[in-house]
Amino acid sequence: MTTDSFISDYARQRTQTDSLKWDLVDQRFDGKDLLPLWVADMDFAVPAAVTEALHRRVAQGVFGYSIVPKDYVAAYQGWQERHWQTSFQEDWLRFSTGVVQSLYDLLHCFTKAGDAILIQPPVYYPFFDSIKDTKRRIIEAPLLAQGDTYQIDFDAFERKIKEESVKLFIFCSPHNPAGRVWYADEIKQLLAICQKYQVLVIADEIHGDLILPGHRFVSAVTVAASLDFEGVIVVNSPSKTFNLAGLLLSHIWLPSETLQQRYDAWAKQYKQTEVNIFGLTAAKAAYQHGDEWLEHILAVVAQNAETVAHGLRQAVPEVRTAPLEGTYLLWIDMRGLGIDNLKQLVQDEAGLAVDYGAWFSQAYAGFIRLNLATTPTIIAAALDQLIRSINTYKQQTFEEDIHDN
Ligand SMILES: Cc1ncc(COP(=O)(O)O)c(C=O)c1O
C-alpha cells in the first residue's frame, strides 16, 4: 500500500461525529468555520484489525463486567520489544482511563500539598493544571532554545531541584510541543540528577511510538535500569499511537516494588475504576497488527511536516519551524513577524484553530502548534490560508510604515 492509497482508505470526514476537534471547534475558539488543527487526535481511522476486533466484540452483544484479555499483556510487551527493545514486566502494569488522569492520581499518591513539582516549559499545559489543581507548587526549568530546536539546561535543572527541594519531576518524552525525541544520554543525565536528589520521576511517554525516521525512542525505564535508579514511573497509552483517545485506556508502569505498594494502597482507597473492554480489545488488536498502519501514519506526518516547513521557508522565511523528531505536533515560531495579536492573524484571518504557544508557557506567546495528523489536502489548505494571511499582514504593516514615515 502506498502513502496515497493509505490516505484514501483511512482518512475520514469527522464533522457531526461528536468529535471534540471538529464539532466543538467553533464554540471552543469562538470562531466560525475554522479548520481544526488543535487537539491531538488524528483524522484517520484506526487499523482495520482494530475495527474488526471491535465489530466482533459488539456482535456478541453482551457488555458485562470484564477482565483484561489473557493475551493482552503479551501483545503489549511484544509491541514494546519489537519497536523499542523495551522490556516491562507484567507486575509493573496498572491501568487507568487516561494519562492526564494518571498525572493527577500519581501527584496525589506520591506527593502532598505544597510540594515542589518540576516541569520543563514550554510543555503540555495539563502538566501545569495537574500541579495547580492538586495544590502543589510549579517549579520551571525551561528548555533552552538553540536555533530552531531545544536542549536541556542541566545546570539550571539541578539548581532548581536543589534550591526548591523538588519532590517530583514530570518529564515529557518525546516532548510536546518541542518535538524533541530525547537521546539516551540526555535522559541519563536528567535521571542521574533526580537519583542524586531523590526526586521521583513521572515520564509521560504517550508520544513514544510516534517517532519520525532517523530518530530513536528510549524509554526512561530502560535508562533508569542502567543507573539502578528505582524512582521512575512511566505513563503511556495506545491512544496517541492508534488514535484511540475516546476509548479511555492508559497504562502506568511501576517498576519499583516500593512504588507499587504505595500506589496500590492509595488506589485501594481512591481508585476503584474498572477497565473498559472496548479499550482493551482495540489496544490488543493494535499491538498485534498495527505496525504497518503506524508506518503509514508516520509517513503522512513526515510528509505534512515537510510541506509546512518547506512552504513557510519559501514564502515567509521569518517564520521558523522546529525540526519534528517525534509526535505529530509541529511547533512554529512566528515571532519574526513582530505581530502583537497572533490570534487575529491565525484565527480571524487564516481561519485556523491551533494551539497557541502561550498555553505552553508565557515565554512562547509568539508560537503556535499545528496538528499534522490529517490529510495532505487539509495541510495544504491550512498552509495556503496561513501564508496568505501573513502576506496580507506584512503588506499592511509595510503600507502603514510608509504612511507613518
Ligand atoms: C504529553 C501528553 N500527555 C498526555 C496527553 C493526553 O493523554 P490522555 O488523553 O490519555 O489523558 C497528551 C495529549 O495530547 C499529551 O500530549
The ligand as an ORCA input file, in Angstrom:
! r2SCAN-3c Opt
* xyz 0 1
  C       2.265     14.769     26.614
  C       0.821     14.368     26.662
  N       0.357     13.681     27.727
  C      -0.941     13.297     27.806
  C      -1.839     13.594     26.800
  C      -3.283     13.210     26.938
  O      -3.419     11.932     27.390
  P      -4.828     11.335     27.801
  O      -5.785     11.670     26.714
  O      -4.556      9.880     27.949
  O      -5.193     11.981     29.098
  C      -1.397     14.289     25.670
  C      -2.333     14.636     24.596
  O      -2.056     15.420     23.720
  C      -0.040     14.690     25.600
  O       0.446     15.365     24.561
*
